[in-house]
Amino acid sequence: MPFGAKKEETTSKVVTSSTQSVVAKDLSIKGDVYCAGLLRIEGHVEGSIRGTGEVTISEDAVVKAEIEGRKVIVLGRVEGNIKATDTVEIVSSSQVFGDVTTEKISIEEGAVFTGKVLTKTLEKKEELEKKEEPKKEEERIVQK
């Protein structure tokens, strides 16, 4: 170390770098797309889109695919079912034709949505009811 130079203190920092993969506006894909990080679709995809992160369908995008991700944000057109482990956001500029399965959903005024919504909370409740129903029947038999 040169004379007069100060010793730099080193601290450990956790740097989170989030890279985003993009299907560009002029790109058309037929097949399966998988992305572990952030994914933004600006072009056309026909097939399936699966990821563990956030999937964003931009305003000019046209997607004819099953979509799975942690969070799915739709600004464009989707023809296919959407499954998200956390949240689905359907904004006012979007058109969605398919069923949505998620924990939480928001649909903005002006959005076109044709399909059904199944929240995972409801799925869990239905599973619990199915498990409880045989017990109720057994109890009725015992009471007779």
MIDOSE-1310 file (N, C-alpha, C; in nm, 2 decimals, decimal comma, always signed):
residues 144
mpfg	+0,08/-0,12/+0,00/+0,00/+0,00/+0,00/+0,09/+0,12/+0,00; +0,06/+0,22/-0,09/+0,15/+0,34/-0,10/+0,13/+0,42/+0,03; +0,24/+0,50/+0,06/+0,23/+0,59/+0,17/+0,12/+0,69/+0,16; +0,04/+0,71/+0,26/-0,06/+0,81/+0,27/-0,20/+0,76/+0,21
akke	-0,20/+0,64/+0,16/-0,32/+0,59/+0,11/-0,40/+0,53/+0,22; -0,53/+0,55/+0,22/-0,61/+0,50/+0,33/-0,65/+0,36/+0,29; -0,66/+0,28/+0,40/-0,70/+0,14/+0,38/-0,85/+0,14/+0,36; -0,90/+0,08/+0,25/-1,04/+0,07/+0,22/-1,11/-0,03/+0,31
etts	-1,22/+0,01/+0,37/-1,29/-0,09/+0,45/-1,38/-0,17/+0,36; -1,37/-0,30/+0,38/-1,45/-0,39/+0,30/-1,57/-0,44/+0,38; -1,69/-0,42/+0,33/-1,81/-0,47/+0,39/-1,87/-0,57/+0,29; -1,94/-0,66/+0,35/-2,01/-0,76/+0,26/-2,14/-0,70/+0,23
kvvt	-2,17/-0,70/+0,10/-2,30/-0,65/+0,06/-2,37/-0,76/-0,03; -2,49/-0,77/-0,01/-2,57/-0,87/-0,10/-2,62/-0,78/-0,21; -2,58/-0,81/-0,33/-2,63/-0,74/-0,44/-2,72/-0,83/-0,52; -2,84/-0,78/-0,53/-2,94/-0,86/-0,60/-2,95/-0,80/-0,75
sstq	-2,91/-0,89/-0,84/-2,92/-0,85/-0,98/-3,03/-0,92/-1,04; -3,13/-0,85/-1,09/-3,24/-0,92/-1,16/-3,23/-0,89/-1,31; -3,20/-1,00/-1,38/-3,19/-0,98/-1,52/-3,33/-1,01/-1,58; -3,36/-0,95/-1,69/-3,49/-0,97/-1,76/-3,47/-1,03/-1,90
svva	-3,54/-1,14/-1,93/-3,53/-1,19/-2,06/-3,65/-1,13/-2,14; -3,63/-1,10/-2,26/-3,73/-1,04/-2,34/-3,75/-1,11/-2,47; -3,88/-1,14/-2,51/-3,92/-1,19/-2,64/-3,95/-1,06/-2,71; -3,87/-1,01/-2,80/-3,88/-0,88/-2,87/-4,01/-0,87/-2,95
kdls	-4,05/-0,75/-2,98/-4,17/-0,72/-3,06/-4,17/-0,79/-3,20; -4,05/-0,80/-3,26/-4,05/-0,86/-3,39/-4,02/-1,01/-3,39; -4,03/-1,07/-3,28/-4,00/-1,21/-3,26/-4,13/-1,29/-3,24; -4,14/-1,41/-3,31/-4,25/-1,50/-3,30/-4,20/-1,64/-3,26
ikgd	-4,26/-1,69/-3,15/-4,21/-1,83/-3,11/-4,32/-1,92/-3,11; -4,30/-2,04/-3,16/-4,40/-2,15/-3,15/-4,33/-2,26/-3,07; -4,38/-2,29/-2,96/-4,31/-2,39/-2,87/-4,32/-2,35/-2,73; -4,23/-2,41/-2,65/-4,23/-2,39/-2,50/-4,12/-2,29/-2,46
vyca	-4,16/-2,20/-2,38/-4,06/-2,10/-2,33/-4,05/-2,12/-2,17; -3,93/-2,13/-2,12/-3,91/-2,14/-1,98/-3,81/-2,04/-1,94; -3,84/-1,97/-1,83/-3,75/-1,87/-1,77/-3,75/-1,87/-1,62; -3,63/-1,87/-1,56/-3,63/-1,88/-1,41/-3,64/-1,74/-1,35
gllr	-3,61/-1,64/-1,43/-3,61/-1,50/-1,38/-3,73/-1,42/-1,43; -3,70/-1,29/-1,45/-3,81/-1,20/-1,51/-3,82/-1,23/-1,66; -3,94/-1,23/-1,71/-3,96/-1,26/-1,85/-4,06/-1,16/-1,90; -4,03/-1,09/-2,01/-4,12/-0,99/-2,07/-4,15/-1,03/-2,21
iegh	-4,27/-1,05/-2,25/-4,31/-1,09/-2,38/-4,36/-0,97/-2,45; -4,30/-0,93/-2,56/-4,34/-0,82/-2,64/-4,39/-0,86/-2,78; -4,35/-0,98/-2,82/-4,39/-1,04/-2,95/-4,50/-1,13/-2,94; -4,49/-1,24/-3,02/-4,59/-1,34/-3,03/-4,54/-1,48/-2,98
vegs	-4,62/-1,54/-2,89/-4,58/-1,68/-2,85/-4,70/-1,77/-2,86; -4,68/-1,89/-2,91/-4,78/-1,99/-2,92/-4,72/-2,12/-2,87; -4,78/-2,17/-2,76/-4,73/-2,29/-2,70/-4,75/-2,28/-2,55; -4,64/-2,27/-2,47/-4,65/-2,26/-2,33/-4,54/-2,17/-2,28
irgt	-4,57/-2,10/-2,17/-4,47/-2,01/-2,11/-4,47/-2,05/-1,96; -4,36/-2,09/-1,91/-4,34/-2,14/-1,77/-4,22/-2,07/-1,71; -4,24/-2,03/-1,59/-4,13/-1,96/-1,52/-4,15/-1,97/-1,37; -4,05/-1,94/-1,30/-4,06/-1,93/-1,15/-4,06/-1,79/-1,10
gevt	-4,05/-1,69/-1,19/-4,05/-1,55/-1,15/-4,17/-1,48/-1,21; -4,14/-1,36/-1,24/-4,25/-1,27/-1,29/-4,26/-1,28/-1,45; -4,38/-1,29/-1,50/-4,40/-1,30/-1,64/-4,49/-1,18/-1,68; -4,44/-1,09/-1,77/-4,52/-0,98/-1,81/-4,55/-0,99/-1,96
ised	-4,67/-0,98/-1,99/-4,72/-0,98/-2,13/-4,75/-0,83/-2,17; -4,66/-0,77/-2,26/-4,67/-0,63/-2,29/-4,79/-0,60/-2,37; -4,82/-0,47/-2,39/-4,94/-0,42/-2,46/-4,95/-0,47/-2,60; -4,85/-0,48/-2,67/-4,85/-0,52/-2,82/-4,84/-0,67/-2,83
avvk	-4,82/-0,74/-2,73/-4,79/-0,89/-2,73/-4,92/-0,96/-2,76; -4,91/-1,07/-2,84/-5,02/-1,17/-2,86/-4,97/-1,30/-2,82; -5,03/-1,36/-2,72/-4,99/-1,49/-2,66/-5,11/-1,59/-2,67; -5,08/-1,70/-2,74/-5,17/-1,81/-2,74/-5,10/-1,93/-2,67
aeie	-5,11/-1,93/-2,54/-5,03/-2,02/-2,46/-5,08/-2,03/-2,32; -5,05/-2,14/-2,26/-5,07/-2,16/-2,11/-4,95/-2,09/-2,05; -4,99/-2,01/-1,94/-4,88/-1,93/-1,88/-4,88/-1,97/-1,73; -4,75/-2,00/-1,68/-4,73/-2,03/-1,54/-4,62/-1,94/-1,49
grkv	-4,63/-1,89/-1,37/-4,53/-1,81/-1,31/-4,56/-1,77/-1,16; -4,47/-1,71/-1,09/-4,50/-1,66/-0,96/-4,60/-1,55/-0,96; -4,57/-1,45/-1,05/-4,66/-1,33/-1,07/-4,67/-1,31/-1,22; -4,80/-1,30/-1,27/-4,82/-1,27/-1,41/-4,90/-1,14/-1,43
ivlg	-4,84/-1,05/-1,51/-4,90/-0,92/-1,54/-4,93/-0,92/-1,69; -5,06/-0,89/-1,71/-5,11/-0,89/-1,85/-5,15/-0,75/-1,89; -5,08/-0,70/-2,00/-5,11/-0,57/-2,06/-5,16/-0,59/-2,20; -5,13/-0,71/-2,26/-5,17/-0,73/-2,40/-5,28/-0,84/-2,41
rveg	-5,27/-0,92/-2,51/-5,37/-1,02/-2,54/-5,32/-1,16/-2,51; -5,40/-1,24/-2,43/-5,37/-1,37/-2,39/-5,49/-1,46/-2,42; -5,46/-1,57/-2,50/-5,56/-1,67/-2,52/-5,50/-1,80/-2,46; -5,55/-1,84/-2,35/-5,50/-1,95/-2,28/-5,51/-1,93/-2,13
nika	-5,49/-2,04/-2,05/-5,50/-2,04/-1,91/-5,38/-1,98/-1,84; -5,40/-1,91/-1,73/-5,29/-1,85/-1,65/-5,29/-1,91/-1,51; -5,18/-1,96/-1,47/-5,16/-2,01/-1,33/-5,05/-1,93/-1,27; -5,07/-1,87/-1,15/-4,97/-1,80/-1,08/-4,97/-1,84/-0,93
tdtv	-4,85/-1,86/-0,88/-4,84/-1,90/-0,74/-4,87/-1,79/-0,64; -4,86/-1,66/-0,69/-4,88/-1,55/-0,61/-4,99/-1,46/-0,66; -4,97/-1,39/-0,77/-5,06/-1,28/-0,81/-5,08/-1,28/-0,97; -5,20/-1,25/-1,01/-5,22/-1,21/-1,15/-5,28/-1,07/-1,16
eivs	-5,22/-0,99/-1,24/-5,27/-0,85/-1,26/-5,32/-0,84/-1,41; -5,44/-0,81/-1,43/-5,50/-0,79/-1,56/-5,53/-0,64/-1,57; -5,45/-0,57/-1,65/-5,47/-0,42/-1,66/-5,57/-0,38/-1,76; -5,60/-0,25/-1,76/-5,71/-0,20/-1,84/-5,69/-0,22/-1,99
ssqv	-5,57/-0,23/-2,04/-5,54/-0,24/-2,18/-5,54/-0,39/-2,23; -5,57/-0,48/-2,14/-5,55/-0,62/-2,18/-5,68/-0,69/-2,22; -5,66/-0,81/-2,29/-5,76/-0,90/-2,32/-5,72/-1,04/-2,28; -5,80/-1,10/-2,20/-5,76/-1,24/-2,15/-5,88/-1,33/-2,18
fgdv	-5,85/-1,44/-2,25/-5,95/-1,54/-2,29/-5,90/-1,67/-2,23; -5,94/-1,70/-2,11/-5,89/-1,83/-2,05/-5,92/-1,82/-1,90; -5,90/-1,93/-1,83/-5,92/-1,94/-1,69/-5,79/-1,90/-1,62; -5,81/-1,84/-1,50/-5,70/-1,79/-1,41/-5,71/-1,87/-1,28
ttek	-5,59/-1,92/-1,24/-5,58/-1,99/-1,11/-5,46/-1,91/-1,04; -5,50/-1,86/-0,92/-5,40/-1,78/-0,85/-5,43/-1,76/-0,70; -5,34/-1,71/-0,62/-5,37/-1,67/-0,48/-5,45/-1,54/-0,48; -5,40/-1,44/-0,56/-5,46/-1,31/-0,56/-5,47/-1,26/-0,70
isie	-5,58/-1,18/-0,73/-5,60/-1,13/-0,86/-5,65/-0,99/-0,86; -5,61/-0,91/-0,96/-5,67/-0,78/-0,97/-5,70/-0,76/-1,12; -5,82/-0,71/-1,15/-5,87/-0,69/-1,28/-5,91/-0,54/-1,29; -5,84/-0,46/-1,37/-5,87/-0,32/-1,38/-5,99/-0,30/-1,47
egav	-6,06/-0,19/-1,44/-6,17/-0,15/-1,52/-6,13/-0,12/-1,66; -6,21/-0,17/-1,76/-6,17/-0,16/-1,90/-6,11/-0,28/-1,96; -6,06/-0,37/-1,88/-6,00/-0,49/-1,92/-6,10/-0,59/-1,98; -6,07/-0,67/-2,08/-6,16/-0,77/-2,13/-6,11/-0,90/-2,07
ftgk	-6,20/-0,97/-2,00/-6,17/-1,10/-1,94/-6,29/-1,19/-1,96; -6,26/-1,30/-2,03/-6,36/-1,41/-2,05/-6,30/-1,54/-2,00; -6,35/-1,59/-1,89/-6,30/-1,71/-1,83/-6,35/-1,72/-1,69; -6,29/-1,81/-1,61/-6,33/-1,82/-1,47/-6,20/-1,80/-1,39
vltk	-6,22/-1,76/-1,26/-6,11/-1,74/-1,17/-6,13/-1,84/-1,06; -6,02/-1,91/-1,03/-6,01/-2,00/-0,92/-5,90/-1,96/-0,83; -5,93/-1,92/-0,71/-5,83/-1,88/-0,62/-5,78/-2,01/-0,54; -5,65/-2,01/-0,51/-5,60/-2,13/-0,44/-5,66/-2,14/-0,31
tlek	-5,70/-2,03/-0,25/-5,77/-2,04/-0,12/-5,90/-2,12/-0,13; -5,97/-2,10/-0,24/-6,09/-2,18/-0,27/-6,06/-2,32/-0,29; -5,95/-2,35/-0,37/-5,91/-2,49/-0,39/-5,88/-2,56/-0,26; -5,81/-2,49/-0,17/-5,78/-2,55/-0,04/-5,91/-2,58/+0,04
keel	-6,00/-2,48/+0,03/-6,13/-2,50/+0,11/-6,20/-2,62/+0,05; -6,21/-2,63/-0,08/-6,28/-2,74/-0,14/-6,22/-2,88/-0,10; -6,08/-2,88/-0,10/-6,02/-3,00/-0,05/-6,05/-3,04/+0,09; -6,05/-2,94/+0,18/-6,09/-2,96/+0,32/-6,23/-3,01/+0,33
ekke	-6,32/-2,95/+0,25/-6,46/-2,99/+0,26/-6,48/-3,14/+0,21; -6,40/-3,18/+0,11/-6,41/-3,31/+0,06/-6,36/-3,41/+0,17; -6,25/-3,37/+0,24/-6,20/-3,46/+0,35/-6,30/-3,47/+0,46; -6,37/-3,36/+0,49/-6,46/-3,36/+0,61/-6,59/-3,43/+0,58
epkk	-6,64/-3,43/+0,45/-6,77/-3,49/+0,41/-6,78/-3,64/+0,46; -6,68/-3,72/+0,43/-6,70/-3,86/+0,48/-6,71/-3,87/+0,63; -6,64/-3,79/+0,70/-6,66/-3,79/+0,85/-6,80/-3,76/+0,89; -6,86/-3,66/+0,83/-7,00/-3,62/+0,86/-7,09/-3,74/+0,83
eeer	-7,07/-3,81/+0,72/-7,16/-3,92/+0,69/-7,14/-4,03/+0,79; -7,01/-4,06/+0,83/-6,99/-4,16/+0,93/-7,05/-4,12/+1,07; -7,05/-3,99/+1,10/-7,11/-3,95/+1,23/-7,26/-3,97/+1,22; -7,33/-3,95/+1,11/-7,47/-3,97/+1,09/-7,51/-4,11/+1,11
ivqk	-7,42/-4,20/+1,05/-7,45/-4,35/+1,06/-7,44/-4,39/+1,21; -7,34/-4,34/+1,28/-7,32/-4,37/+1,42/-7,44/-4,32/+1,50; -7,49/-4,20/+1,47/-7,60/-4,14/+1,55/-7,73/-4,22/+1,53; -7,75/-4,28/+1,42/-7,88/-4,36/+1,39/-7,88/-4,48/+1,47
